[in-house]
């Protein structure tokens, strides 16, 4: 049994006052339709949400979103 609603990204955080949601996938992994929909909903609400397959992708996406890691 999952504690989260289906499609909820794996990592949820607030970084420097911004809501961030990250769906973690392996190199070959793909997000399901419901996961993609949840990411879009978060983005439309002003949050930062994306799929990442590596730490480098997380850092890159946060930088694109103007979120600095201290």
PyMOL Python script that loads the backbone (N, CA, C, O; Angstrom):
from pymol import cmd

cmd.read_pdbstr("""\
ATOM      1  N   UNK A   1       0.839  -1.176   0.000  1.00  0.00           N
ATOM      2  CA  UNK A   1       0.000   0.000   0.000  1.00  0.00           C
ATOM      3  C   UNK A   1       0.884   1.240   0.000  1.00  0.00           C
ATOM      4  O   UNK A   1       1.854   1.322   0.754  1.00  0.00           O
ATOM      5  N   UNK A   2       0.549   2.186  -0.837  1.00  0.00           N
ATOM      6  CA  UNK A   2       1.307   3.425  -0.948  1.00  0.00           C
ATOM      7  C   UNK A   2       0.654   4.522  -0.114  1.00  0.00           C
ATOM      8  O   UNK A   2      -0.569   4.602  -0.007  1.00  0.00           O
ATOM      9  N   UNK A   3       1.488   5.350   0.464  1.00  0.00           N
ATOM     10  CA  UNK A   3       0.975   6.472   1.249  1.00  0.00           C
ATOM     11  C   UNK A   3       0.664   7.673   0.359  1.00  0.00           C
ATOM     12  O   UNK A   3      -0.021   8.604   0.784  1.00  0.00           O
ATOM     13  N   UNK A   4       1.164   7.652  -0.869  1.00  0.00           N
ATOM     14  CA  UNK A   4       0.959   8.768  -1.792  1.00  0.00           C
ATOM     15  C   UNK A   4      -0.104   8.448  -2.825  1.00  0.00           C
ATOM     16  O   UNK A   4      -0.352   7.286  -3.148  1.00  0.00           O
ATOM     17  N   UNK A   5      -0.725   9.499  -3.336  1.00  0.00           N
ATOM     18  CA  UNK A   5      -1.672   9.368  -4.424  1.00  0.00           C
ATOM     19  C   UNK A   5      -0.945   8.842  -5.664  1.00  0.00           C
ATOM     20  O   UNK A   5       0.208   9.202  -5.903  1.00  0.00           O
ATOM     21  N   UNK A   6      -1.600   8.008  -6.439  1.00  0.00           N
ATOM     22  CA  UNK A   6      -0.986   7.469  -7.651  1.00  0.00           C
ATOM     23  C   UNK A   6      -0.440   8.597  -8.521  1.00  0.00           C
ATOM     24  O   UNK A   6      -1.098   9.618  -8.720  1.00  0.00           O
ATOM     25  N   UNK A   7       0.764   8.398  -9.033  1.00  0.00           N
ATOM     26  CA  UNK A   7       1.364   9.377  -9.922  1.00  0.00           C
ATOM     27  C   UNK A   7       2.150  10.457  -9.221  1.00  0.00           C
ATOM     28  O   UNK A   7       2.806  11.267  -9.875  1.00  0.00           O
ATOM     29  N   UNK A   8       2.097  10.487  -7.891  1.00  0.00           N
ATOM     30  CA  UNK A   8       2.855  11.492  -7.153  1.00  0.00           C
ATOM     31  C   UNK A   8       4.347  11.260  -7.364  1.00  0.00           C
ATOM     32  O   UNK A   8       4.822  10.134  -7.214  1.00  0.00           O
ATOM     33  N   UNK A   9       5.097  12.314  -7.710  1.00  0.00           N
ATOM     34  CA  UNK A   9       6.538  12.150  -7.909  1.00  0.00           C
ATOM     35  C   UNK A   9       7.229  11.571  -6.682  1.00  0.00           C
ATOM     36  O   UNK A   9       6.746  11.699  -5.557  1.00  0.00           O
ATOM     37  N   UNK A  10       8.372  10.931  -6.922  1.00  0.00           N
ATOM     38  CA  UNK A  10       9.106  10.233  -5.864  1.00  0.00           C
ATOM     39  C   UNK A  10       9.674  11.171  -4.805  1.00  0.00           C
ATOM     40  O   UNK A  10       9.677  10.834  -3.621  1.00  0.00           O
ATOM     41  N   UNK A  11      10.145  12.320  -5.208  1.00  0.00           N
ATOM     42  CA  UNK A  11      10.772  13.262  -4.275  1.00  0.00           C
ATOM     43  C   UNK A  11       9.977  14.560  -4.292  1.00  0.00           C
ATOM     44  O   UNK A  11       9.755  15.155  -5.346  1.00  0.00           O
ATOM     45  N   UNK A  12       9.554  14.985  -3.113  1.00  0.00           N
ATOM     46  CA  UNK A  12       8.853  16.255  -2.941  1.00  0.00           C
ATOM     47  C   UNK A  12       9.653  17.093  -1.963  1.00  0.00           C
ATOM     48  O   UNK A  12      10.046  16.605  -0.903  1.00  0.00           O
ATOM     49  N   UNK A  13       9.899  18.360  -2.309  1.00  0.00           N
ATOM     50  CA  UNK A  13      10.715  19.209  -1.446  1.00  0.00           C
ATOM     51  C   UNK A  13      10.343  20.669  -1.648  1.00  0.00           C
ATOM     52  O   UNK A  13       9.694  21.040  -2.625  1.00  0.00           O
ATOM     53  N   UNK A  14      10.769  21.475  -0.704  1.00  0.00           N
ATOM     54  CA  UNK A  14      10.718  22.925  -0.859  1.00  0.00           C
ATOM     55  C   UNK A  14      12.160  23.398  -0.774  1.00  0.00           C
ATOM     56  O   UNK A  14      12.830  23.214   0.242  1.00  0.00           O
ATOM     57  N   UNK A  15      12.628  24.012  -1.860  1.00  0.00           N
ATOM     58  CA  UNK A  15      14.010  24.482  -1.930  1.00  0.00           C
ATOM     59  C   UNK A  15      13.979  25.985  -2.143  1.00  0.00           C
ATOM     60  O   UNK A  15      13.438  26.470  -3.136  1.00  0.00           O
ATOM     61  N   UNK A  16      14.559  26.710  -1.212  1.00  0.00           N
ATOM     62  CA  UNK A  16      14.577  28.176  -1.288  1.00  0.00           C
ATOM     63  C   UNK A  16      13.172  28.733  -1.533  1.00  0.00           C
ATOM     64  O   UNK A  16      12.995  29.679  -2.301  1.00  0.00           O
ATOM     65  N   UNK A  17      12.186  28.140  -0.876  1.00  0.00           N
ATOM     66  CA  UNK A  17      10.806  28.614  -0.962  1.00  0.00           C
ATOM     67  C   UNK A  17      10.034  28.155  -2.184  1.00  0.00           C
ATOM     68  O   UNK A  17       8.897  28.582  -2.384  1.00  0.00           O
ATOM     69  N   UNK A  18      10.624  27.292  -3.012  1.00  0.00           N
ATOM     70  CA  UNK A  18       9.950  26.810  -4.224  1.00  0.00           C
ATOM     71  C   UNK A  18       9.607  25.335  -4.059  1.00  0.00           C
ATOM     72  O   UNK A  18      10.428  24.548  -3.586  1.00  0.00           O
ATOM     73  N   UNK A  19       8.386  24.963  -4.451  1.00  0.00           N
ATOM     74  CA  UNK A  19       7.960  23.571  -4.407  1.00  0.00           C
ATOM     75  C   UNK A  19       8.616  22.823  -5.560  1.00  0.00           C
ATOM     76  O   UNK A  19       8.538  23.253  -6.711  1.00  0.00           O
ATOM     77  N   UNK A  20       9.261  21.705  -5.248  1.00  0.00           N
ATOM     78  CA  UNK A  20       9.968  20.910  -6.251  1.00  0.00           C
ATOM     79  C   UNK A  20       9.495  19.466  -6.156  1.00  0.00           C
ATOM     80  O   UNK A  20       9.410  18.901  -5.065  1.00  0.00           O
ATOM     81  N   UNK A  21       9.188  18.871  -7.310  1.00  0.00           N
ATOM     82  CA  UNK A  21       8.766  17.473  -7.375  1.00  0.00           C
ATOM     83  C   UNK A  21       9.616  16.781  -8.443  1.00  0.00           C
ATOM     84  O   UNK A  21       9.719  17.255  -9.575  1.00  0.00           O
ATOM     85  N   UNK A  22      10.218  15.662  -8.069  1.00  0.00           N
ATOM     86  CA  UNK A  22      11.096  14.950  -8.991  1.00  0.00           C
ATOM     87  C   UNK A  22      10.637  13.505  -9.110  1.00  0.00           C
ATOM     88  O   UNK A  22      10.523  12.794  -8.112  1.00  0.00           O
ATOM     89  N   UNK A  23      10.379  13.083 -10.327  1.00  0.00           N
ATOM     90  CA  UNK A  23      10.073  11.685 -10.624  1.00  0.00           C
ATOM     91  C   UNK A  23      11.385  11.037 -11.027  1.00  0.00           C
ATOM     92  O   UNK A  23      11.998  11.442 -12.015  1.00  0.00           O
ATOM     93  N   UNK A  24      11.821  10.044 -10.280  1.00  0.00           N
ATOM     94  CA  UNK A  24      13.109   9.390 -10.502  1.00  0.00           C
ATOM     95  C   UNK A  24      12.904   8.147 -11.369  1.00  0.00           C
ATOM     96  O   UNK A  24      12.041   7.311 -11.099  1.00  0.00           O
ATOM     97  N   UNK A  25      13.718   8.051 -12.412  1.00  0.00           N
ATOM     98  CA  UNK A  25      13.648   6.903 -13.320  1.00  0.00           C
ATOM     99  C   UNK A  25      15.049   6.352 -13.582  1.00  0.00           C
ATOM    100  O   UNK A  25      16.043   7.065 -13.449  1.00  0.00           O
ATOM    101  N   UNK A  26      15.111   5.090 -13.951  1.00  0.00           N
ATOM    102  CA  UNK A  26      16.367   4.505 -14.403  1.00  0.00           C
ATOM    103  C   UNK A  26      16.626   4.985 -15.826  1.00  0.00           C
ATOM    104  O   UNK A  26      15.768   5.638 -16.422  1.00  0.00           O
ATOM    105  N   UNK A  27      17.777   4.676 -16.370  1.00  0.00           N
ATOM    106  CA  UNK A  27      18.106   5.081 -17.740  1.00  0.00           C
ATOM    107  C   UNK A  27      17.040   4.632 -18.734  1.00  0.00           C
ATOM    108  O   UNK A  27      16.722   5.363 -19.673  1.00  0.00           O
ATOM    109  N   UNK A  28      16.493   3.449 -18.537  1.00  0.00           N
ATOM    110  CA  UNK A  28      15.499   2.909 -19.467  1.00  0.00           C
ATOM    111  C   UNK A  28      14.061   3.173 -19.026  1.00  0.00           C
ATOM    112  O   UNK A  28      13.119   2.874 -19.760  1.00  0.00           O
ATOM    113  N   UNK A  29      13.893   3.729 -17.835  1.00  0.00           N
ATOM    114  CA  UNK A  29      12.551   3.940 -17.290  1.00  0.00           C
ATOM    115  C   UNK A  29      11.794   5.050 -17.990  1.00  0.00           C
ATOM    116  O   UNK A  29      12.386   6.000 -18.502  1.00  0.00           O
ATOM    117  N   UNK A  30      10.473   4.918 -18.005  1.00  0.00           N
ATOM    118  CA  UNK A  30       9.598   5.932 -18.602  1.00  0.00           C
ATOM    119  C   UNK A  30       8.485   6.261 -17.620  1.00  0.00           C
ATOM    120  O   UNK A  30       7.995   5.394 -16.897  1.00  0.00           O
ATOM    121  N   UNK A  31       8.103   7.513 -17.609  1.00  0.00           N
ATOM    122  CA  UNK A  31       7.004   7.939 -16.742  1.00  0.00           C
ATOM    123  C   UNK A  31       5.680   7.474 -17.336  1.00  0.00           C
ATOM    124  O   UNK A  31       5.478   7.504 -18.550  1.00  0.00           O
ATOM    125  N   UNK A  32       4.794   7.048 -16.461  1.00  0.00           N
ATOM    126  CA  UNK A  32       3.461   6.645 -16.907  1.00  0.00           C
ATOM    127  C   UNK A  32       2.649   7.892 -17.265  1.00  0.00           C
ATOM    128  O   UNK A  32       3.045   9.017 -16.958  1.00  0.00           O
ATOM    129  N   UNK A  33       1.528   7.675 -17.907  1.00  0.00           N
ATOM    130  CA  UNK A  33       0.649   8.783 -18.282  1.00  0.00           C
ATOM    131  C   UNK A  33       0.197   9.559 -17.042  1.00  0.00           C
ATOM    132  O   UNK A  33       0.142  10.788 -17.068  1.00  0.00           O
ATOM    133  N   UNK A  34      -0.123   8.856 -15.971  1.00  0.00           N
ATOM    134  CA  UNK A  34      -0.577   9.552 -14.756  1.00  0.00           C
ATOM    135  C   UNK A  34       0.569  10.334 -14.112  1.00  0.00           C
ATOM    136  O   UNK A  34       0.344  11.411 -13.561  1.00  0.00           O
ATOM    137  N   UNK A  35       1.788   9.810 -14.173  1.00  0.00           N
ATOM    138  CA  UNK A  35       2.939  10.544 -13.645  1.00  0.00           C
ATOM    139  C   UNK A  35       3.186  11.811 -14.461  1.00  0.00           C
ATOM    140  O   UNK A  35       3.455  12.871 -13.896  1.00  0.00           O
ATOM    141  N   UNK A  36       3.096  11.706 -15.774  1.00  0.00           N
ATOM    142  CA  UNK A  36       3.266  12.878 -16.630  1.00  0.00           C
ATOM    143  C   UNK A  36       2.181  13.916 -16.354  1.00  0.00           C
ATOM    144  O   UNK A  36       2.456  15.116 -16.341  1.00  0.00           O
ATOM    145  N   UNK A  37       0.958  13.461 -16.135  1.00  0.00           N
ATOM    146  CA  UNK A  37      -0.143  14.379 -15.831  1.00  0.00           C
ATOM    147  C   UNK A  37       0.095  15.097 -14.506  1.00  0.00           C
ATOM    148  O   UNK A  37      -0.161  16.296 -14.395  1.00  0.00           O
ATOM    149  N   UNK A  38       0.578  14.378 -13.511  1.00  0.00           N
ATOM    150  CA  UNK A  38       0.850  15.003 -12.205  1.00  0.00           C
ATOM    151  C   UNK A  38       1.954  16.051 -12.340  1.00  0.00           C
ATOM    152  O   UNK A  38       1.867  17.122 -11.738  1.00  0.00           O
ATOM    153  N   UNK A  39       2.980  15.752 -13.118  1.00  0.00           N
ATOM    154  CA  UNK A  39       4.062  16.718 -13.330  1.00  0.00           C
ATOM    155  C   UNK A  39       3.504  17.978 -13.989  1.00  0.00           C
ATOM    156  O   UNK A  39       3.844  19.088 -13.581  1.00  0.00           O
ATOM    157  N   UNK A  40       2.658  17.820 -14.995  1.00  0.00           N
ATOM    158  CA  UNK A  40       2.042  18.980 -15.658  1.00  0.00           C
ATOM    159  C   UNK A  40       1.204  19.801 -14.674  1.00  0.00           C
ATOM    160  O   UNK A  40       1.250  21.032 -14.692  1.00  0.00           O
ATOM    161  N   UNK A  41       0.442  19.120 -13.821  1.00  0.00           N
ATOM    162  CA  UNK A  41      -0.394  19.834 -12.831  1.00  0.00           C
ATOM    163  C   UNK A  41       0.469  20.667 -11.890  1.00  0.00           C
ATOM    164  O   UNK A  41       0.137  21.810 -11.578  1.00  0.00           O
ATOM    165  N   UNK A  42       1.559  20.096 -11.449  1.00  0.00           N
ATOM    166  CA  UNK A  42       2.463  20.818 -10.539  1.00  0.00           C
ATOM    167  C   UNK A  42       3.053  22.029 -11.249  1.00  0.00           C
ATOM    168  O   UNK A  42       3.111  23.117 -10.677  1.00  0.00           O
ATOM    169  N   UNK A  43       3.492  21.847 -12.491  1.00  0.00           N
ATOM    170  CA  UNK A  43       4.053  22.952 -13.262  1.00  0.00           C
ATOM    171  C   UNK A  43       3.017  24.047 -13.485  1.00  0.00           C
ATOM    172  O   UNK A  43       3.332  25.230 -13.357  1.00  0.00           O
ATOM    173  N   UNK A  44       1.796  23.670 -13.814  1.00  0.00           N
ATOM    174  CA  UNK A  44       0.734  24.652 -14.054  1.00  0.00           C
ATOM    175  C   UNK A  44       0.390  25.438 -12.793  1.00  0.00           C
ATOM    176  O   UNK A  44      -0.076  26.575 -12.869  1.00  0.00           O
ATOM    177  N   UNK A  45       0.622  24.826 -11.633  1.00  0.00           N
ATOM    178  CA  UNK A  45       0.348  25.497 -10.361  1.00  0.00           C
ATOM    179  C   UNK A  45       1.538  26.345  -9.899  1.00  0.00           C
ATOM    180  O   UNK A  45       1.495  26.953  -8.829  1.00  0.00           O
ATOM    181  N   UNK A  46       2.598  26.383 -10.710  1.00  0.00           N
ATOM    182  CA  UNK A  46       3.751  27.213 -10.369  1.00  0.00           C
ATOM    183  C   UNK A  46       4.898  26.475  -9.711  1.00  0.00           C
ATOM    184  O   UNK A  46       5.911  27.085  -9.370  1.00  0.00           O
ATOM    185  N   UNK A  47       4.755  25.174  -9.528  1.00  0.00           N
ATOM    186  CA  UNK A  47       5.832  24.389  -8.942  1.00  0.00           C
ATOM    187  C   UNK A  47       6.838  23.958  -9.999  1.00  0.00           C
ATOM    188  O   UNK A  47       6.604  24.095 -11.200  1.00  0.00           O
ATOM    189  N   UNK A  48       7.942  23.444  -9.530  1.00  0.00           N
ATOM    190  CA  UNK A  48       8.981  22.900 -10.407  1.00  0.00           C
ATOM    191  C   UNK A  48       8.834  21.390 -10.360  1.00  0.00           C
ATOM    192  O   UNK A  48       8.889  20.794  -9.285  1.00  0.00           O
ATOM    193  N   UNK A  49       8.649  20.770 -11.509  1.00  0.00           N
ATOM    194  CA  UNK A  49       8.469  19.319 -11.554  1.00  0.00           C
ATOM    195  C   UNK A  49       9.119  18.777 -12.821  1.00  0.00           C
ATOM    196  O   UNK A  49       9.002  19.359 -13.899  1.00  0.00           O
ATOM    197  N   UNK A  50       9.806  17.648 -12.666  1.00  0.00           N
ATOM    198  CA  UNK A  50      10.482  17.060 -13.813  1.00  0.00           C
ATOM    199  C   UNK A  50      10.840  15.608 -13.539  1.00  0.00           C
ATOM    200  O   UNK A  50      10.743  15.123 -12.412  1.00  0.00           O
ATOM    201  N   UNK A  51      11.257  14.928 -14.606  1.00  0.00           N
ATOM    202  CA  UNK A  51      11.723  13.550 -14.530  1.00  0.00           C
ATOM    203  C   UNK A  51      13.240  13.592 -14.602  1.00  0.00           C
ATOM    204  O   UNK A  51      13.803  14.312 -15.426  1.00  0.00           O
ATOM    205  N   UNK A  52      13.906  12.825 -13.746  1.00  0.00           N
ATOM    206  CA  UNK A  52      15.362  12.792 -13.752  1.00  0.00           C
ATOM    207  C   UNK A  52      15.855  11.352 -13.720  1.00  0.00           C
ATOM    208  O   UNK A  52      15.326  10.504 -13.001  1.00  0.00           O
ATOM    209  N   UNK A  53      16.882  11.106 -14.518  1.00  0.00           N
ATOM    210  CA  UNK A  53      17.496   9.780 -14.568  1.00  0.00           C
ATOM    211  C   UNK A  53      18.899   9.774 -13.976  1.00  0.00           C
ATOM    212  O   UNK A  53      19.569   8.741 -13.962  1.00  0.00           O
ATOM    213  N   UNK A  54      19.343  10.936 -13.484  1.00  0.00           N
ATOM    214  CA  UNK A  54      20.665  11.027 -12.864  1.00  0.00           C
ATOM    215  C   UNK A  54      20.723  12.261 -11.969  1.00  0.00           C
ATOM    216  O   UNK A  54      19.879  13.152 -12.062  1.00  0.00           O
ATOM    217  N   UNK A  55      21.712  12.296 -11.118  1.00  0.00           N
ATOM    218  CA  UNK A  55      21.920  13.472 -10.258  1.00  0.00           C
ATOM    219  C   UNK A  55      22.227  14.684 -11.128  1.00  0.00           C
ATOM    220  O   UNK A  55      21.779  15.793 -10.835  1.00  0.00           O
ATOM    221  N   UNK A  56      22.991  14.475 -12.195  1.00  0.00           N
ATOM    222  CA  UNK A  56      23.304  15.583 -13.104  1.00  0.00           C
ATOM    223  C   UNK A  56      22.038  16.193 -13.695  1.00  0.00           C
ATOM    224  O   UNK A  56      21.953  17.413 -13.837  1.00  0.00           O
ATOM    225  N   UNK A  57      21.058  15.368 -14.039  1.00  0.00           N
ATOM    226  CA  UNK A  57      19.790  15.886 -14.566  1.00  0.00           C
ATOM    227  C   UNK A  57      19.037  16.684 -13.509  1.00  0.00           C
ATOM    228  O   UNK A  57      18.392  17.682 -13.831  1.00  0.00           O
ATOM    229  N   UNK A  58      19.112  16.260 -12.264  1.00  0.00           N
ATOM    230  CA  UNK A  58      18.464  17.023 -11.184  1.00  0.00           C
ATOM    231  C   UNK A  58      19.113  18.398 -11.078  1.00  0.00           C
ATOM    232  O   UNK A  58      18.423  19.417 -11.042  1.00  0.00           O
ATOM    233  N   UNK A  59      20.434  18.418 -11.028  1.00  0.00           N
ATOM    234  CA  UNK A  59      21.162  19.689 -10.908  1.00  0.00           C
ATOM    235  C   UNK A  59      20.853  20.596 -12.100  1.00  0.00           C
ATOM    236  O   UNK A  59      20.631  21.794 -11.925  1.00  0.00           O
ATOM    237  N   UNK A  60      20.837  20.038 -13.298  1.00  0.00           N
ATOM    238  CA  UNK A  60      20.553  20.808 -14.510  1.00  0.00           C
ATOM    239  C   UNK A  60      19.147  21.395 -14.480  1.00  0.00           C
ATOM    240  O   UNK A  60      18.962  22.575 -14.779  1.00  0.00           O
ATOM    241  N   UNK A  61      18.157  20.581 -14.122  1.00  0.00           N
ATOM    242  CA  UNK A  61      16.776  21.062 -14.081  1.00  0.00           C
ATOM    243  C   UNK A  61      16.570  22.118 -13.012  1.00  0.00           C
ATOM    244  O   UNK A  61      15.821  23.072 -13.225  1.00  0.00           O
ATOM    245  N   UNK A  62      17.221  21.965 -11.865  1.00  0.00           N
ATOM    246  CA  UNK A  62      17.106  22.987 -10.824  1.00  0.00           C
ATOM    247  C   UNK A  62      17.741  24.291 -11.285  1.00  0.00           C
ATOM    248  O   UNK A  62      17.203  25.366 -11.023  1.00  0.00           O
ATOM    249  N   UNK A  63      18.881  24.207 -11.971  1.00  0.00           N
ATOM    250  CA  UNK A  63      19.543  25.411 -12.476  1.00  0.00           C
ATOM    251  C   UNK A  63      18.665  26.108 -13.508  1.00  0.00           C
ATOM    252  O   UNK A  63      18.547  27.333 -13.493  1.00  0.00           O
ATOM    253  N   UNK A  64      18.051  25.342 -14.400  1.00  0.00           N
ATOM    254  CA  UNK A  64      17.151  25.915 -15.412  1.00  0.00           C
ATOM    255  C   UNK A  64      15.998  26.640 -14.731  1.00  0.00           C
ATOM    256  O   UNK A  64      15.516  27.658 -15.227  1.00  0.00           O
ATOM    257  N   UNK A  65      15.563  26.116 -13.599  1.00  0.00           N
ATOM    258  CA  UNK A  65      14.443  26.699 -12.852  1.00  0.00           C
ATOM    259  C   UNK A  65      14.902  27.797 -11.894  1.00  0.00           C
ATOM    260  O   UNK A  65      14.121  28.299 -11.086  1.00  0.00           O
ATOM    261  N   UNK A  66      16.181  28.158 -11.999  1.00  0.00           N
ATOM    262  CA  UNK A  66      16.775  29.220 -11.177  1.00  0.00           C
ATOM    263  C   UNK A  66      16.716  28.891  -9.680  1.00  0.00           C
ATOM    264  O   UNK A  66      16.438  29.751  -8.844  1.00  0.00           O
ATOM    265  N   UNK A  67      16.984  27.626  -9.376  1.00  0.00           N
ATOM    266  CA  UNK A  67      17.052  27.189  -7.986  1.00  0.00           C
ATOM    267  C   UNK A  67      18.499  26.800  -7.699  1.00  0.00           C
ATOM    268  O   UNK A  67      19.028  25.849  -8.274  1.00  0.00           O
ATOM    269  N   UNK A  68      19.121  27.547  -6.808  1.00  0.00           N
ATOM    270  CA  UNK A  68      20.524  27.293  -6.458  1.00  0.00           C
ATOM    271  C   UNK A  68      20.591  26.333  -5.278  1.00  0.00           C
ATOM    272  O   UNK A  68      19.843  26.461  -4.309  1.00  0.00           O
ATOM    273  N   UNK A  69      21.486  25.384  -5.379  1.00  0.00           N
ATOM    274  CA  UNK A  69      21.742  24.480  -4.261  1.00  0.00           C
ATOM    275  C   UNK A  69      22.922  25.016  -3.476  1.00  0.00           C
ATOM    276  O   UNK A  69      24.014  25.180  -4.020  1.00  0.00           O
ATOM    277  N   UNK A  70      22.706  25.286  -2.211  1.00  0.00           N
ATOM    278  CA  UNK A  70      23.782  25.847  -1.376  1.00  0.00           C
ATOM    279  C   UNK A  70      24.591  24.749  -0.737  1.00  0.00           C
ATOM    280  O   UNK A  70      25.538  25.028  -0.001  1.00  0.00           O
TER     281      UNK A  70
END
""", "prot")
cmd.dss("prot")
cmd.show_as("cartoon", "prot")
cmd.util.cbc("prot")
cmd.orient("prot")
